Amino acid sequence: MHLKGKRVVITGGSSGIGLALARAMLARGARVAIVGRRQVELDRAVAELKVLGASIGAIAADVTRGPDRQKILAYAKAEFDGMDILVNNAGAVRAGRIETISEGEIRAMVEVNLLAPILLTREALPYLRVSGHGLIVNVTSAAALTGVPFYGSYAATKAGLARFGEALRRELKGEGVHVLTVYPIATETPMMATSKAGVDLGFARESAVDVSAAIVEGIEANALEVARGGDARAKLIGLNRENPLALDESFFGIKAELEAATRDHKAL
């Protein structure tokens, strides 16, 4: 798919991967609207992106709320006369031992990471079908491919989104709407600011710019998925399939350090 002239809505677009992706898509001639909960951050992001001299808009909305999702669709209709690409990028995380994470925090992850993108996708499908070359991009996580200690609830929501996208891709085949699933590794974004897990614990990080470039490449190649992390991540996934107990032992060896590094990781 060529991005020039495409009408794009990106949730969680005021920072991190969403903002970097908006910049990359605008550079290719797309028309972009970013969605975020905080007007101040949206205004800052729009001011930054307008320097590119591109077509950029913003929608202050909480994707977990039905009226706000309708607000997003109304904007797409009024400003773009439709939608070609929906990027479900908004995310929430709370790490730590499962018994230390509150029910409210678990529900927040389910609402933001899984339920909201499913509902927004369902509501946006009429626009994407009319486009004739519609695309849904679901930004999940490497945790959706390999379970990591202290990220159980988060991994569950991201794995759910990944399988939703896979099933939906097959459901929509031949109907003019494609689904691309993205599996980023830890990325240098505000969402990762409270995590102390680094390379020594297997949490190599990359820039949001690199992730967004890979997503754009995947879009242009009509790819089914974009998985980050290179050979190291591929080997980890392979080990998890072939000898999961060996991976259990590997995590056990760093369990205490990993718990200490992730217990304060929170972005809800």
C-alpha positions in Angstrom: 0.0 0.0 0.0 1.2 3.5 -0.9 0.6 6.0 1.9 0.3 9.2 -0.2 -3.2 10.6 0.2 -4.3 8.0 2.7 -6.5 9.1 5.5 -5.1 7.8 8.8 -6.3 7.8 12.4 -3.7 6.9 15.1 -4.8 6.3 18.7 -2.2 7.1 21.3 -0.7 9.4 18.7 0.6 12.3 20.9 3.8 10.5 22.0 6.0 7.5 21.6 5.4 5.1 18.7 2.2 6.8 17.7 3.8 10.2 17.3 6.8 8.8 15.4 4.4 6.9 13.1 2.4 10.0 12.5 5.6 11.8 11.5 6.7 9.0 9.2 3.3 8.8 7.5 3.0 12.5 7.0 6.4 12.5 5.3 4.9 10.1 2.8 2.0 12.3 2.0 -0.7 10.8 4.3 -3.4 12.8 6.0 -3.2 12.0 9.7 -5.3 12.6 12.8 -3.8 11.6 16.2 -5.9 10.6 19.1 -5.0 11.2 22.8 -6.6 11.8 26.1 -4.7 14.9 27.1 -5.3 18.1 25.1 -2.0 19.7 26.2 0.0 16.8 24.8 -2.1 16.8 21.6 -1.5 20.5 21.1 2.3 20.0 21.6 2.4 17.1 19.1 0.3 18.9 16.5 2.6 22.0 16.8 5.6 19.7 16.3 4.1 17.9 13.3 2.8 21.1 11.6 6.4 22.1 11.1 6.4 19.4 8.4 3.8 21.5 6.5 1.6 18.4 6.5 -2.1 17.7 6.9 -2.4 16.9 10.7 -5.3 17.0 13.0 -6.0 15.9 16.6 -8.9 14.4 18.5 -9.1 14.6 22.3 -10.7 11.3 23.1 -10.5 8.3 25.5 -10.8 5.2 23.4 -12.4 3.2 26.2 -15.5 5.4 26.1 -18.2 4.8 23.5 -19.1 8.5 23.0 -15.4 9.3 22.5 -15.0 6.6 19.9 -18.0 8.1 18.0 -16.2 11.4 18.3 -13.2 9.9 16.5 -15.4 8.5 13.7 -17.3 11.8 13.4 -13.9 13.6 13.0 -12.8 11.2 10.2 -16.1 11.7 8.4 -16.1 15.5 8.7 -12.4 16.2 8.1 -11.3 13.3 5.8 -14.7 12.1 4.4 -13.8 8.7 5.6 -10.8 6.6 6.8 -8.3 4.3 5.0 -6.1 3.3 7.9 -6.9 2.8 11.6 -3.8 2.3 13.9 -4.8 0.9 17.3 -1.7 2.0 19.2 -3.0 3.4 22.5 -1.7 1.2 25.4 -1.5 0.8 29.1 0.8 -1.2 31.3 1.1 -2.2 35.0 3.8 -4.7 35.8 4.5 -6.6 39.0 3.4 -9.7 40.9 -0.2 -10.5 39.9 -1.4 -10.3 43.5 0.0 -6.8 43.9 -1.8 -5.4 40.9 -5.2 -4.0 41.7 -8.4 -5.1 40.0 -8.8 -1.6 38.7 -5.3 -1.7 37.1 -6.0 -5.0 35.5 -9.3 -3.8 34.1 -7.6 -0.6 32.8 -5.2 -2.8 30.8 -8.0 -4.9 29.4 -10.1 -1.8 28.5 -7.3 0.1 26.8 -5.2 -2.7 25.2 -7.9 -5.1 24.1 -11.6 -4.1 24.4 -11.2 -0.5 23.1 -9.3 -1.5 19.9 -11.8 -4.3 19.2 -14.7 -1.9 19.6 -13.1 0.9 17.7 -12.2 -1.5 14.9 -15.8 -2.8 14.7 -17.1 0.8 14.6 -14.6 1.9 12.0 -15.1 -1.1 9.6 -17.9 0.6 7.5 -15.4 3.5 6.7 -12.6 1.0 6.0 -14.8 -1.1 3.7 -15.9 1.9 1.7 -12.3 2.9 1.3 -11.7 -0.3 -0.8 -8.1 -0.4 0.4 -8.7 -0.3 4.2 -6.0 -1.2 6.7 -6.1 -2.0 10.4 -2.7 -1.8 12.2 -2.7 -3.3 15.7 0.3 -2.5 17.8 0.7 -5.3 20.3 4.0 -6.3 22.1 6.8 -8.8 22.0 5.2 -10.0 25.3 2.3 -11.3 23.1 4.7 -13.9 21.7 6.7 -14.8 24.8 5.3 -14.6 28.3 7.5 -12.6 30.6 7.3 -12.8 34.4 5.5 -9.9 36.1 3.8 -8.9 32.9 1.1 -11.6 32.9 -2.0 -9.3 32.7 -0.3 -7.0 30.1 0.8 -10.0 28.0 -2.7 -11.5 28.1 -4.2 -8.3 26.7 -1.6 -7.9 24.0 -1.8 -11.6 23.0 -5.5 -11.2 22.8 -5.2 -8.2 20.5 -2.7 -10.2 18.3 -5.1 -13.1 17.9 -8.0 -10.8 17.3 -6.1 -9.2 14.4 -5.1 -12.6 13.0 -8.7 -13.9 13.1 -10.1 -10.6 11.7 -7.6 -10.6 8.8 -8.9 -14.0 7.8 -12.5 -12.9 8.3 -12.0 -9.9 6.1 -10.0 -11.5 3.3 -11.3 -10.6 -0.1 -13.3 -7.7 1.3 -10.9 -4.8 0.8 -9.6 -4.6 4.4 -6.2 -5.9 5.5 -4.9 -6.3 9.1 -1.2 -5.8 10.1 -0.1 -6.9 13.6 3.0 -5.2 15.1 5.1 -6.8 17.9 7.5 -4.1 19.2 10.1 -4.9 21.8 10.7 -2.4 24.7 10.7 1.0 23.1 12.0 4.3 24.3 8.7 6.0 25.0 7.0 7.6 28.0 5.3 4.3 28.6 8.6 2.7 29.5 9.8 5.6 31.7 9.1 3.8 35.0 10.7 0.5 34.0 14.2 -0.2 35.3 14.6 -3.4 33.3 17.6 -3.0 30.9 19.7 -5.0 28.5 21.2 -7.0 31.4 17.7 -8.5 32.0 17.0 -9.0 28.3 15.1 -5.8 27.8 17.0 -4.2 24.9 15.3 -1.0 23.8 15.0 0.6 20.4 13.8 4.0 19.4 10.2 4.9 18.4 11.6 6.2 15.1 13.0 2.7 14.3 9.7 1.0 15.2 7.7 3.5 13.1 10.0 3.0 10.1 9.5 -0.8 10.4 5.7 -0.3 10.5 5.7 1.9 7.4 7.8 -0.6 5.6 5.3 -3.4 6.6 2.4 -1.3 5.4 4.0 -0.6 2.1 4.9 -4.3 1.7 1.3 -5.5 2.6 2.9 -7.6 5.4 1.0 -9.7 7.8 3.1 -8.8 10.8 6.1 -6.7 11.9 8.1 -8.4 14.7 11.0 -6.4 16.2 14.0 -7.7 18.1 16.0 -9.3 15.3 17.7 -12.7 15.7 17.9 -12.5 19.5 14.1 -12.2 19.8 13.5 -14.9 17.1 15.7 -17.3 19.1 13.8 -16.6 22.3 10.5 -17.3 20.6 11.9 -20.5 19.1 13.2 -21.7 22.4 9.8 -20.9 24.0 8.2 -23.2 21.5 10.8 -26.0 21.4 11.9 -26.1 25.1 9.8 -23.8 27.2 11.2 -25.3 30.4 14.6 -24.1 29.5 13.2 -20.6 29.2 11.5 -21.0 32.5 14.9 -21.8 34.1 16.4 -18.8 32.3 13.9 -16.4 33.8 14.2 -18.1 37.2 17.9 -17.2 37.2 17.0 -13.5 37.0 13.7 -13.6 38.8 14.6 -11.4 41.8 16.3 -8.8 39.7 13.5 -8.7 37.2 10.9 -8.3 39.9 12.8 -5.4 41.4 13.3 -3.7 38.0 9.6 -4.0 37.0 7.6 -3.5 40.1 7.2 0.2 39.6 6.5 0.0 35.8 3.2 1.7 35.4 1.5 3.7 32.6 -2.3 3.7 32.8 
